[in-house]
């Protein structure tokens, strides 16, 4: 089966003008997303995950500037020419052709992303009426269907409700229904479950997965929860200080991570099976991107850092067909470095569990 | 058998809020638990289960509707005498969820941290007061220079450290941490949790840790109480709860935690629990002893069904 790419980000670089100077928030991001697949972007706050997504949607704040790069989007629908560069479209065209219609986004906080003075029915129908000029009756019917799809009971009654009458989980379901209203091909979920309880989180994630299968859409997840990543993603991209430091299939990232930052992230994750007294923390704090970063941005926090890390930025080394990591440790002249022992033990235990599960 | 005296014991705590003449929200319905000196008790549950309400009732931000709370040998439920109130206010402290909202933006860190000292007239002179603040700042991993800054000049993790410093300066016997790490980034969460553990080891302070993230609760708590709809459905040591969860709600909570293991996680479907359709009536149940300190709420028949 041939995979076709729906979104391809090439060498994207974005900076913000602030009082403190020019902040280079994104410093060369590359990734591809295939149709029907899911990529998860992980990283700490300030690593540039959300900025990348905002660039895709064309909703960067006014002090942001795209320095270079392309975001190629190819639609399978008939009324659109092949491969358009989203960065070349102006705001009006974005609104008319892309936002909501082709690419929809689910935001972190369902409390603030809904309009408090509009019924949820009207909010779901709004996009359809605007993009497709759907007649009111049809739009109403479809809105009810959508509410049923996202698992809201008594959909007809709920159409007349206002957001404050719903619980947090229900509101996030409504937000998902709104996002799906115009049959988007790409769904961006920016921390969709951070504001929700664990029990509801699991339900919402299962819902998004289910809908993705039914409607064959591609999904980008932005999250810092590796548990969520393990549950939903096909591909993972780990971001640090405005760059992707490691990307690959979800199994490659979890079972054979190569980048020291990924090692740190995986080790810092609280594990239900260990009884360690202390949680692992990555020493130090992320770099301030106002200052020019020389060499590898992660070097000051990296106990495995080599001399060259302070001078030269590492390129992407290819580990396998799908797995890339940007660290000098993978260079042929670098000393052989294995992942930390504790992490290794953990990975082995995870693999053991997986094996047991398979039987 | 128990030679330890509990620091805090809560018996049949009820907290109801009257919304209108005919409608009362019953946020907490008869909760019993004890906290021993120097231990961490984790309170978990979904939003609306009453975990924050319990924390606020204990520190008397609310007046409990019914129940008895004994803290450090003194009854702090009902009307308190002046000396009891002072005892409570100095020995029980709280850390709040949102480090952005809980610090006065117009005060310097020094003033914020020293406020408790000022109110209770603990320091005799300015020098002593400043020294105490500097000491505490150091303890939570900040430095002296930070004392003259304003809250907006700090990152989220640092602000939460200020919140911890403010609670610690009174040298409390019990700290109530209400979702103290929920608003922080994962890597920062780990730092703050480690800090709280370190401080606890050093000062032997008891912590009531209120959270909805079970994986963090597991790390920090010695014992856990699971709350649902204002009832304590299960309580026991962390080990007992995680090894042998009995109540279906606890099971669903545990299964909802995503594991960082893609192969297992992809095929796993979490257990769902719906109180309305499950036919369980919490009001009918009683606390049943399972083992050690492990108790489950339910009737005899329900217990047999779950086992």
Interface residues (C-beta under 8 A of the other chain):
Chain A: X44 X45 X168 X197 X198 X199 X200 X201 X202 X203 X205 X206 X224 X225 X226 X227 X228 X229 X230 X231 X233 X250 X251 X254 X264 X265 X266 X268 X269 X270 X271 X272 X277 X278 X279 X280 X281 X282 X285 X350 X351 X353 X354 X357 X358
Chain B: X46 X47 X155 X185 X186 X187 X190 X191 X193 X194 X197 X212 X213 X214 X215 X216 X218 X219 X242 X252 X253 X255 X256 X257 X258 X259 X260 X261 X262 X263 X264 X265 X266 X267 X268 X269 X270 X272 X273
